[in-house]
């Protein structure tokens, strides 16, 4: 989707950046437009390699609070996920505060699979079960602090960090007004009333928080399998339960979901009444992101309207359910 956060580079600028990064020139470049925030190109290099370049938004564009240093979080998450046995695209180079263009970039090894969002392969349940196992291994990675360290939004406890994350997001509406179903202070009050259930989470764990079909690449040679999970930029340190929100976006997590079965093959997970409240808190947070991020990004209205309507209706429903659960 087109977005004001996506930078446009000439072929000469792309070539110069990649030469600074890995010492190889660019022979062909194709912009990949499926993403929502960073500009992304698939490149052919003159040393025979194929790569994907991700470039952060212009340094002078004021983004949402949690979006500071997104690509630095992604680089961190890629390294940790790979070490944990999660399939990811290999990181060739991470560059921060590039002296010529400004901002950050990542150069990744190109994948030869296909986005799950573009195909409907056989074995959907088996793939979803496989994905659940990968997410459990991703969430097994532990950290030292909750929240978004690269953005400076953290807390000593998960309750403190998560409420800070929500407060920062709602605070962004002062710069970028958003059409929310309730005033920001009323929404914050719902989160605060339900927040005691977050005290069950005592260890910061790595959460991708953007595992929708477009961020899962498949290898369809032979029996379909997952080749890689991509786009780790929205990752944070928190509650593994939050990982189930994007794979079930605008829906619910069912006990018979193969995703849950695959996850439990790696680690135990019980969906208690308190866990369902936590899931609703994370759903509400995601729907807020979808509504508020349009401020700095300025999506085309005809492409964004459907997402905005779904997010508004879903947020309204989840806030009502949370209010009933703690009322």
SEKE-117847 format. One record per atom (N, C-alpha, C, O): x, y, z. Coordinates in steps of 0.02 Angstrom, whole numbers, plus 50000, padded with zeros to 5 digits. Each point is the difference from the previous one (the first is absolute). Example, Ala and Ser with C-alpha at 12.3 -4.5 7.8 and 13.67 -1.06 7.14 Angstrom:
BEGIN
506604971650390;499555005950000;500455006050000;500524999950033;499305005449931;500425005950003;499615005550037;500255005550008;
END
This chain:
BEGIN
500424994150000;499585005950000;500445006250000;500525000250033;499275004849930;500385006249999;499945003650067;499484999750033;501075003749987;500015003350064;500505005749998;500514999649965;499355005750072;500455005750002;500674998150032;500505003649991;499524990950046;500624997950033;500484996549953;500584998950017;499204999449922;500434996449953;500415004949959;499735004349965;500934995050039;500445004449962;500094997549929;499964994049986;500165010649969;500144998349931;500745001249985;500255005550012;500094989549962;500705000649981;500084998949926;499654995949970;500825007650000;500164998849930;500444993749995;500254997650051;499824999849888;500434994249990;500725001650023;500334995750028;499905010349959;500685001950020;500075000150075;500514997950027;498985004650009;500025000250073;499994992950029;500354998650048;499234997149923;499994993050023;500684996749990;500264996750045;500045004349897;500654997149985;500535002550049;500394996150026;499615010449987;500505002850045;499924997450071;500494998650034;498895000749989;499874997550068;500234992950007;500334998350050;499514997549902;500194992950005;500764999249993;500294995650032;500025008549927;500744999749996;500315001850068;500504997050020;499225008050014;500265001750067;499884994250049;500414998850044;499044997749946;499814994850048;500414993649992;500264997450049;499785000149889;500314993349990;500514999949944;500254994749983;499905011049987;500515000349949;499804997149933;500434998549959;498925000750029;499764997549935;499505005049972;499655003550037;500324996949896;499545004549968;499334996849985;499934993950004;499585010249978;499324997749985;499914999749925;500115005049965;499694989250009;499874999449928;499265000449984;499825001549943;499754997150105;499285000549989;499665001250067;500224997350051;499245006649950;499645001550061;499265000249987;499775003049952;499854993750093;499275000149995;499725001950068;500154996750050;499455008649953;499705001850064;499464995150019;499584998149958;500424999850106;499494995550027;499505004350038;500185003550047;499194996449933;499525004850025;499504997150051;499545003650021;500544990149999;499514997050045;500035002850070;499505000150036;501095002349985;500085002450068;499645006650012;499765003249953;500214998950110;499625005850019;500425005950024;499755005650003;500904993350013;500385005450032;500655001549964;500085005449972;500394989850028;500655001249972;500014998849924;499634995949975;500785007949991;500114998749928;500424993849993;500494999150036;499334996549917;500344993549992;500124998749926;499555001049958;501054996750026;500174998149931;500304993049999;500374998150045;499484998249903;500364993849985;500535001749948;499865003149949;500754994850065;500575002149960;500384994049972;500044994750032;500235006249908;500504995449973;500675003650003;500065005749978;500444991050050;500665003050009;500484997449947;499914994549973;500605009350014;500474998149947;500474994450020;500414997849960;499554999850103;500394994250020;499584993649998;500214994850024;499185005749948;499574994249992;499484999050054;499544996049992;500525007650063;499524999350054;499365003849986;499985004749961;499484993150072;499375003750002;499875002150072;500114996150046;499665009949963;499915002650067;499375004250004;499715001949949;500084999550111;499445004550014;500255005750043;500304998850052;499565007349926;500205005950038;499395003150032;499495001249967;500565000050098;499485003650037;500295006650023;500535000150031;499135005349955;500245006650017;499495003550045;499415000249984;500835002650070;499565003350048;499695006349969;500265002549950;499215000150080;499705006249975;500485005950004;500524999550033;499335006049934;500435005850003;500135002250072;499534999950040;501085001949977;500165001850070;499585005750027;499895000450060;499875004149896;499635005850024;499254998650007;499625004450020;500164989449964;499294998350007;499884997650072;500314995250023;499245008150012;499854998250068;499524994050000;499435000649979;500814993750044;499604993950001;499664999150068;500055004350043;499614990149965;499714998450064;500564998550050;500554998149980;499305002650084;500524999450052;500344993249998;500614999650005;499004995149987;500304993350002;500404998449937;500374995149998;499555009049950;500324998649936;500725002749996;500324999349949;499925003850103;500695002350000;500474994049994;499944995250038;500535005249917;500524994849992;499714993149986;500254995050025;499225004749934;499684993649985;500494995049969;500014994150019;500405008149934;500454995349966;500544997550047;500274994549989;499905009250063;500494997650048;499704994350041;500344995150017;499015005650000;499674994450034;499954994049954;500084994350023;499795006949913;499964994349954;500664996349994;500014993950000;500545009849996;500654996849995;500144995850062;500264994549995;499575008250064;500094996250062;499584993749999;500254994650016;499115006149965;499554994250000;500224994749951;499944994050014;500315008049927;500234995049951;500564995850029;500004993949993;500485009350038;500564996350029;499774995250054;500234994350003;499345007950040;499764995950056;499564994349974;500064994350024;499515007249929;499564994849973;500394994649964;499864994150008;500645008049952;500414995149964;500364995450049;500034993949989;500235008950065;500354995950050;499534995250035;500224994850024;499135006949978;499514995850033;499714994749953;499584996050020;500655003849917;499774995049952;499385002049962;499674995749969;500165010850031;499425002449962;500255002049930;500495003649995;499184994149953;500225001749932;499885007449985;499435002450005;501095001149976;499965007249984;500445001349938;500404995849981;499505010049988;500455002049946;500665002450031;500015003850048;500544993949924;500655001650028;500165007449995;499855003249949;500444999650103;500195007150001;500705000849972;500494997550028;499565006049915;500665001149969;500355006150029;500615000050008;498995005150008;500315006150026;499465004350032;499455000749973;500705002250084;499575004950032;500395006650003;500555000250027;499165005049947;500325006650001;499575005050036;499405000649986;500895003150060;499625004850040;500265007149987;500615001149996;498935003649999;500175007049987;500485000649940;500555002850006;499234994449938;500425000249940;500235007149986;499595004649998;501064996449991;500275006849994;499765003749937;500035006249999;499754990349951;499795003349938;499255001249999;499775005649990;499844989150020;499285000549995;499675001850067;499455002750001;500894995850054;499685000850065;499554994150014;499784996549954;500085002250109;499574994450018;500364993450001;500614999749991;499014995050019;500264993250006;499804995749941;499525001649965;500854993050024;499814995349949;500214993050021;500454999150040;499214995949931;500194993050007;500084997149930;499595001449956;500924994650034;500084996349938;499954992750018;500414997350038;499094999449934;499844993150017;500094995449939;499935002249943;500224991550070;500024995149947;499304999049972;499524999250038;500415001049896;499344999149969;499754992950008;500404995249998;498965004050010;499694993450005;499744998049931;499815004249960;500194989250027;499744997649936;499314996850007;499754997149952;499965003550107;499334997450010;499475005149982;500155004949966;499234993950056;499455004549984;499645002050065;499984996250048;499745009849952;499625002250057;499374995850008;499654998649951;500204999450110;499404996150014;499385004149982;499474997149987;500595009450012;499445004349982;499824999549926;499455002049981;501014995549979;499894999849928;499784993249973;499844999449941;500154995550101;499844993349977;499534996550049;499945002150058;499754992749919;499584995850043;500224992849991;499674996149965;500885002050067;500284993349989;499604994650036;499625001450046;500484992549933;499724994350037;500364999650068;500555002650008;499124994050038;500324999050065;499985006250045;500475001250037;498995002749959;499955006150040;500084998650074;500375003550035;499294991349990;500044998450071;500704998150021;500235002050054;500124994249904;500684998050017;500475006050001;500445000450043;499465004249911;500415006049999;499875004350062;500465002850030;498914997749988;499835004050059;500294996750064;500225003550046;499784990049956;500304996550056;500755001250002;500295001150054;500034998649888;500725001449997;500145007150023;500495001250036;499105003649943;500095006950021;499965000650076;500385003750030;499154992850000;499945000250073;500634997950035;500195003150050;500144991749924;500634997950030;500545005249994;500395001250046;499655002049895;500505005249990;499885005950048;500475002950027;498894998949982;499855005550045;500184998450072;500235004350037;499674989549983;500194998050068;500755000650010;500235002150053;500164996049896;500735000850005;500215007350000;500465002050036;499195002149925;500135007250000;499875002850070;500405003950026;499034994250003;499825002650066;500424997250057;499985002650056;500394992149931;500444997150052;500605004450015;500334999250051;499825005549904;500565004650010;499825005050055;499485003349995;500934997350055;499865004550056;500455006149999;500554999949973;499205005550057;500385006250003;500075002550071;499854996550048;500385009749959;500145002950065;499515005450020;499985002050058;499625000549895;499545005450015;499384999149957;500044997249945;499395005050080;499384999749962;499915006149955;500235005550017;499444993549926;499815005649958;500415000749937;500214995149970;499915011250010;500375001749939;500655003650020;500015006150001;500524990250014;500625003450021;500275004849948;500255005350017;499714992949919;500285004349948;499615006649993;500265004949973;499114995150050;499605006149997;499975003650067;499715005450005;500594991750047;500005003150065;499354999450037;499875003950046;499714991249936;499364998950034;500054993350036;499894994749970;500285005450093;500144993850037;499695000350070;499735005250021;500324989250014;499764999750069;500334994350037;500214995149969;499835005550097;500294994750040;499554993950005;500234994450011;499115006749980;499514994749998;499635000349934;500015005149966;499654989450016;499635000049938;499405004850005;499835003349951;499854997050107;499455004750007;500245007249988;499695003849962;500864998050069;500265006849991;500195001449928;499845005349973;500494989949995;500225001049931;499415000449952;499975004449957;499554991050050;499444999949953;499585006350006;499795002949950;500084999350111;499625006250008;500385005949972;499705004749973;500964995250032;500415005349969;499954999749924;499985005249967;500004988850005;499924999249928;499335002849976;499975003549950;499504995050087;499345002449982;499975007650008;499725003549957;500554999050098;499995007250012;500385003849947;499795005349978;500784992050001;500395003249947;499615000249935;500015005149964;499654989550020;499624999749938;499415004950002;499895003649951;499754996550104;499445004750005;500265007250002;499685004649975;500914996450055;500305006650000;500185002549931;500015006049987;500134989349968;500155001949931;499425003349964;500095003449950;499304995550076;499415003149968;499985007550011;499625003549968;500794999150078;500055007250008;500345003249939;499845005649981;500634990749990;500345002349939;499624997849937;499975003649951;499754990450053;499654997149942;499304997850022;499904994250017;499625010449983;499324998150021;499754994049960;500104999649940;499564995950095;499744993949969;499264999250018;499795002150054;499824994849902;499284999050013;499894994150046;499824994549976;500285006450089;499914994550048;499274999650022;499655005150000;500124989050020;499304999350019;499835003150068;499425001350015;501105000150026;499915003250064;500565005150010;500524999449967;499395005650076;500565004550015;500604996150028;499914994850032;500695007749956;500604996450020;500024998550075;500214994650019;499565010150022;500034998850072;499534994450022;500154996450048;499285002949918;499554994550017;500294993349978;499944995050035;500385004949907;500334993849977;500554998150049;500064994150018;500345010750004;500544998650047;499724997250065;500304995650031;499135006949990;499704997750063;499794992649994;500064996350049;499715001649893;499834992949990;500624995750006;499994994850033;500565007349936;500624996250005;500244999750073;500204994650024;499775010950011;500245000150069;499584995550045;500274996750045;499075003349945;499564995950042;500144992549990;499944996150048;500245001949892;500134992949985;500734998050012;500154994149998;500285010750015;500734998750002;500244995250054;500524997049990;499135002050067;500274995350050;500144993049973;500444996650027;499215001149921;500134993349973;500704999649970;500264994549991;500035011249992;500675000049969;500544998150049;500564998349980;499295001850085;500504998350050;500174992549999;500494998050031;499114998049933;500174992949991;500644999149958;500314994850003;499875010349959;500584999649956;500605002850037;500025005950017;500484989949996;500575002150041;500674999949963;500505002450027;499514994949913;500634999649961;499905003349933;499534998249964;500905006650017;499945003049934;500194994949945;500544997250001;499005001749953;500134995349945;499915003749933;499605004749994;500774993049957;499995003249934;499354998549965;499814994149991;499845011149988;499354999449967;500045003549932;500175005949997;499684990649950;500035002849932;499455005249990;500145005649979;499254992650035;499415004349999;499815002449931;499675005249993;500544991249955;499785001949933;500004994049954;500175000449941;499624993850086;500024993849962;499324999049965;499594996050021;500315007949926;499444998749956;500264996549938;500614999249992;498944998649964;500214995849944;500525003349956;500434996549972;499555010150021;500485003449957;500714999950027;500475001349963;499614997150101;500664999850031;500254992850010;500474998950039;499224996449928;500224993050002;500134997849928;499555000249958;501074997650029;500174997649933;500004992450000;500224996850047;499535000549898;499924992749994;500464997449945;500145003349950;500104990650061;500364996249949;499504994849974;499804995550036;500005005249902;499494995749971;500294994349957;499644996549965;501025002850038;500314994349965;499884993750042;500264999550055;499364995849919;499824994250039;499455001850049;499585004249987;500444992550071;499505001550052;500105007250024;500555001750020;498935002449979;500085007050022;500275000450071;499794996350044;500665008349965;500285001250067;500165007450007;500025003749950;500104998450111;500175007050012;500745001149987;500434996750030;499725008049926;500695001749985;500295005250048;500574999450021;499025005649996;500255005250044;499435004350026;499485000849967;500625001950092;499575005250027;500395006549992;500595000450018;499085004849956;500355006249985;499695005950038;499514999250037;500775006749953;499755006450027;499924999850076;499454999850027;501125000250007;500014999750073;500015006850033;500125000650060;499755004749902;500115006850025;499525002050056;500175004450039;499254992549966;499525001850052;500114995950063;499595000350046;500944995949957;500124995550058;500095004050064;500255005650000;499564991250055;500115002950067;500144994450049;499964994149983;500215007850078;500124995250054;499395000150046;499855005050031;499804989249972;499395000050040;499704993150009;500354995250015;499005004449976;499604994050013;499934996049935;499755002649950;500464991050050;499924995949940;499284999449975;499894998849941;499635002050103;499304999649978;499855005149946;499574998949957;500785006750045;499885005249950;500154997649929;499775002949951;500634991750044;500194997449934;499414997349961;500034999549939;499434998750096;499434997049966;499525005149971;499504998149968;500625008350043;499535005149978;500025001149925;499475000149968;501125000850004;500025001349927;499834993949958;499685000949947;500504992950072;499784994349958;499254998950002;499734996349958;499925006950090;499274999350004;499675006949995;499455001050027;500875003749939;499775006949999;499275000549979;499784996749952;499855007550083;499285001149990;499604993750015;499434999349978;500874996150059;499654993950019;500184997950070;500225004150041;499704989549974;500134997250066;500484994149993;500084997249946;500245001050110;500434994150002;499604994150025;499794999950058;500114995149899;499604994250018;500454994450028;500584999449980;499154996850066;500384994550030;500214994849948;500504996650010;499125002749936;500174995049950;500435002949943;500084996749949;500185009350059;500425003049949;500664996249996;500344999350052;499864998249890;500644996549995;500605004350022;500514997350022;499425009249973;500535004450023;500144998950074;500574999750022;498904999650017;500054998950072;500294993050014;500404999250046;499404995949915;500264993250009;500754999849987;500374996950038;499855006449908;500715000249986;500405003550053;500564997950017;499165007450010;500335003750054;500094995450061;500534999950031;498944996449986;500024995750059;500454993949991;500194996950050;499995001549889;500494994749990;500695002050024;500424995850013;499695010749992;500655002750021;499985002050074;500484998850036;498975004349985;499965002450070;499275000050022;499565001149959;500314997650105;499315000050025;499695007049995;500355005050007;499004995249981;499645006349999;499274998650016;499674996149966;500085007150087;499314999250021;499625006549991;500245005350021;499194994449947;499595005949989;499495000650057;499424998049994;500815004950061;499585001150059;499565006249989;500115003749952;499394997450091;499615006249994;500435006250002;499885004849963;500634995350080;500455005850002;500395000749935;500135005549977;500064988849993;500365000249936;499575003149945;500255003649958;499114994950043;499555002949950;499955007650008;499945003649951;500074998850111;500005007350011;500645003049974;499995005349968;500584991450044;500635002449973;499995000349923;500235004849970;499494990050000;499955000049927;499595005949976;500175003149949;499294998550085;499595005649980;500375006650008;499915004649960;500504996050091;500415006150008;500465000849940;500095005649975;500214989050003;500475000449943;499635001149934;500265003349956;499144993950038;499595001449941;499845007549997;500075003149947;499724999650109;499845007150001;500605004349983;499945005049964;500644993050060;500615003849984;500154999849925;500185005149971;499754989049998;500134999449928;499505004349961;500205003449952;499164996450066;499515003949963;500135007450008;499895003849953;500354998350105;500205007050008;500575001849952;499995005349969;500504990350026;500555001249954;499745001049929;500205004749965;499354990950013;499745000449932;499635006649988;499995002549944;499705000250108;499635006349991;500455006150005;499895005049965;500614994750078;500415006050014;500585000649950;500225005649987;500034988849986;500585000449957;499855003549934;500475002149964;498904998750019;499855003549938;500205007450004;500085003349949;500004999350112;500195007050008;500655001749964;500005004249955;500554992550064;500635001549965;500044996949930;500375002449958;499264992250030;500094996449937;499555002649944;500205000049942;499205002350075;499555002949949;499884995249942;500185001449943;499524992850073;499854995049950;499495002849949;499625004550017;500384992949922;499465001849953;499324997950028;499924994450024;499615010249974;499344998850031;499664993749974;499714996350039;500335002549896;499644994249972;500314993450023;499654994950001;500995005150017;500324993950024;499934999250075;499994994450025;499965011150010;500014999750074;499304999550031;499934997650056;499575004649909;499335000550029;499754993450030;499725000050054;500394994549911;499774993650024;500354997950065;499684997550046;500985003749957;500374998450061;499765004350058;499904997550055;500015009049932;499785004650052;499324997850028;499895000150060;499654998049896;499334998050022;500024993650042;499684999550052;500714995749925;500074993850038;500325001250068;499774997350050;500765006749951;500355001450062;499555003850049;500014998650060;499595006049915;499555003950043;499484995450032;499885000350060;499804995649898;499494995550026;500294994950049;499704998650051;500894998849933;500314995050043;500235003150065;499914997050053;500375009049945;500215003450061;499405001450045;500044998950060;499415003449911;499405001350039;499774993850036;499845000250059;500144994249905;499784993750031;500454997650055;499774997850053;500895002749936;500474997650051;499995004550062;500034997550056;499935009049935;499965004650058;499384998650040;500025000050062;499424998849905;499384998250036;500094993650039;499784999550058;500534995649912;500104993550034;500465000750060;499894997050053;500645007149940;500465001150055;499645003650058;500104998350058;499505006749924;499645003750053;499534995450038;499945000650061;499734994849904;499564995250033;500394995150043;499774998250054;500814999849923;500394994950036;500265002650067;500074996150047;500075010349957;500285002650062;499495004250038;500155002550055;499254998349917;499515004150032;499604996450052;499555002950032;
END
